[in-house]
Amino acid sequence: MNLKSTLGIMLLCFVCLYPLTGCDDGSSDDKDTSLKWDKIDWRTADNGAYADFTYNDLAPSCSNAPGTTSSEFYFFARGGDTENLVIYFEGGGACWHTNNCITATAYTKQITQTADNLNASTAGTGTVNGIIDYTEESNPFKDWDMVYIPYCTGDLAWGATDTEYTGDTIRHRGHVNFQLVLAWLKNHYDSPENILVCGTSAGAFSAPFNFPYIRESFPDSQFYLIGDSGIGVVSDDFNSNSSYGVVSWDIQVPTTDSLPDGSTFDDFDGVEISSITMDDIYIALANHYDDVVVAEYTTRYDTTMTMFYNMMLNIDTPANWLDYDGVWCDWVDQMETILDTETMGITAGNFHYYIAPGSAHTILMKEGLYTTTSDGTALIDWITAMVEGTDGFENVECTDCDKPSTCPDCE
């Protein structure tokens, strides 16, 4: 099996899908209680209100990468029967160099999710389920409105530029796409009682980074934030290289200039993006918005995140990307250091993490959401306690961590 096809198989685990519909104004009289997902075509939605939408003079789009059949962007929405809303960011890899944007692609280049699949999944019979499965009685979000933001730009929904990689141009417009969805959300919701912002894999980076834009747009709602399998272990070169890495995306850092008028979040004003880490982002969010409840989830030996870390270290040699045994211990150590740093740095006391055993990647859109246990604590009970404000939402770390047989001894 060649590298490209192997990466493709691994990325099936890295892609996370969640859609939502529901065009209500927060009034129960206007609720769509069908629990049915709809595809939202931004060019025609709301009588063409967004047909001319641009951000940074760019229209919403997927990557338009070589080999794609469509660069069309759209999203999904599902009505519920509460005054609550889930905003879900899909995962699907990332790219920042000719080697992983063009040569051996390491990201989802165009939208693969469909409303039909989401509707089947909502009923427990599709290819994804987890938090969108309304047949699962223990699901605390089963009857919430949901909005599903697909991912197809390789930039963690941070970017707003088109970048040329040795003759081919990739549309890193993930943040453009997000801003479009945010405009739609503000037209369809006034002030939901509760809002969960979450994402898996790449979406676990999208959710916290874009969180201030959402929080400042709905200042009267109670917010929850869950990052699923995106702790943020990166190489120094990824942040600091002047020719590839984060510089490729023209990252739209949330500052008082870019956030809605009246916003007070200023932690990154004047800060160089090369110096901002994921733990900086979580610490800033949780301390600034001390009424928001924040959580991160990972397995101890996340294979996909370890592979991407190795890709950063060996970006010039794609043949070595899957040979990550030698960096597994480094990833584990850095993952734990990041979570400890966040725990110590978040003085508001509104943040906790959950480290599950094993090496699987992502959980929110999987049946494992309802079966996973770590150190005697069921994950679904932990998340329910987070949302309901009951006992049980605290740091959880596996004691029997189920180390893969190919992983070096990292204990």
Buried (B, 14 or more C-beta within 10 A) or exposed (E): EEBEEEBBEBBEBBBBBBBBBBBBEBEEEEBBEBBBBBBBEBBEBBEEEBEEBEBEEBBBBBBBBBEBEEBBBBBBBBBBBBBBBBBBBBBBBBBBBBBBBBBBBBBBBBBBBBBEBBBBBBBEEBEBBBBBBBEBEEBBBBBBBBBBBBBBBBBBBBBBBBBEBEEBBBBBBBBBBBBBBBBBBEBBBBEBEBBBBBBBBBBBBBBBBBBBBBBBBBEEBBBBBBBBBBBBBBBEEBBEBEEBBBBBBBBBBBBBEBBBEEBEBBBBEEBEBBEBBBBBBBBBBBBBBEEBBBBBBBBBBBBBBBBBBBBBBBBEEBEBBBEBEEBBBBBBEBBBEBBEBBBEBBEBEBBBBBBBBBBBBBBBBBBBBBEBBBBEBBBBBBBBBBBEEEEBBEEBBBEEBEBBEEBEEBE
